[in-house]
């Protein structure tokens, strides 16, 4: 999952350009070339450009030059209008997603796993864009589970390295677009440089309340509850709370999802046909509507997201509001 | 004519024997499939949770029918949950009808390893979820502060997942993590089932209890037996 996020941020997508004006910016570091396999990196120079898309819209985009080819990231600000079958007043405020199936997708296509993650980044970008444009306030994605630490060290180090570079390259863009980045999870296990990067990203984008993107990294639902209890214990020790005052509401306020105004997901989507939450947001999912979809994450697109939202809205209409 | 009659009789005898043979074969196959099915379930489905929307949980007869179905297919360990504790109030009625069922409190050994001669039933409601975790955490804090008062170390960081697990046992939350959770009700949500217990639980929405079907139940259980868990790898 981390790999797909990393590839989202360093994605190179060729789109036709009518005009290109390149303004100077420092060149960036390496980007990852997924089609070359997991361990190969390709040096890529990144510039900021004003581009005109096929549709004649002026956009600010990142333009990459690598090996003589020029690639421009998709226009993030162009958003599809809300489909007629969805009602804006019934949109969920907080959507959580378990992005599952990149590896299986790649295997089915006879491609390396890395290609699955690259394809998965398309889905991730689509969903972020749709949430951003359709009035959903918070999107939480399960990027890296605490259970994933049992993977080979080479793999986890590689993933975290890419994640770090991705944050570095996207922070300013998110700040411009009003996207607040938050990261939840046990950061004690993360490399120092990544921890520093996360802190910087959160600080830089915190004043942008239009949309919040929460990345769950090295996260588990049980860890969240335990750290909440530890916070409560500290408050008791410091005299800020009495033992008799401790109840579930006190613990809830200390959960890491307290970084948002809407900490409880209204809708949880999991792809690839799996029917479990896999230690994700255990406390927070008490009244969350589940939508389990058979499609593998790279194949989860706008139609599938509309289906999930439509299903959610139909149940809301029939059974009223939730807690 | 005698020859014709003889041939006719012989034909009928052969048909009858063939028919009997086919029936015996059919019963034999059913036994094999049933035994294989029970082995599949017993091996994989060690603990089943059933979440019922509280409005529908008042239909005790339907709940009992569901339990009887589960017993018949070899599912012996069941946790029944509804948010408001309606099922807890129906506990006595259920045990009166389900004579081979015991409460989880009566079972001393590991509930998933008891002999399959009886069912084990656990009744759970919202207070056994988040509230129980708060109680368990409180228990740990109290113990920790007591230790500090008599000269021990006070360390709020000492609280670990394993400590909460133990404390939950002490406050009465003995049940294990269910392998499969079936939700009966109009909404696709587990309605506050104890969050500490559903890390890797398969969750299947079965629709309203009013329209429960044996076939759907079997299908949900069978589909579960085909699932492969990666647990993060």
Interface residues (C-beta under 8 A of the other chain):
Chain A: X145 X146 X147 X148 X149 X150 X151 X220 X221 X222 X223 X225 X226 X229 X230 X232 X233 X234 X236 X237 X243 X246 X247 X248 X250 X251 X252 X275 X276 X277 X278 X279 X282 X283 X285 X286 X287 X288 X289 X290 X291 X315 X318 X319
Chain B: X129 X130 X131 X133 X134 X137 X138 X140 X141 X142 X144 X145 X154 X156 X157 X159 X160 X161 X164 X186 X187 X188 X189 X190 X191 X192 X193 X195 X196 X198 X199 X200 X201 X202 X203 X204 X205 X227 X231 X232 X233
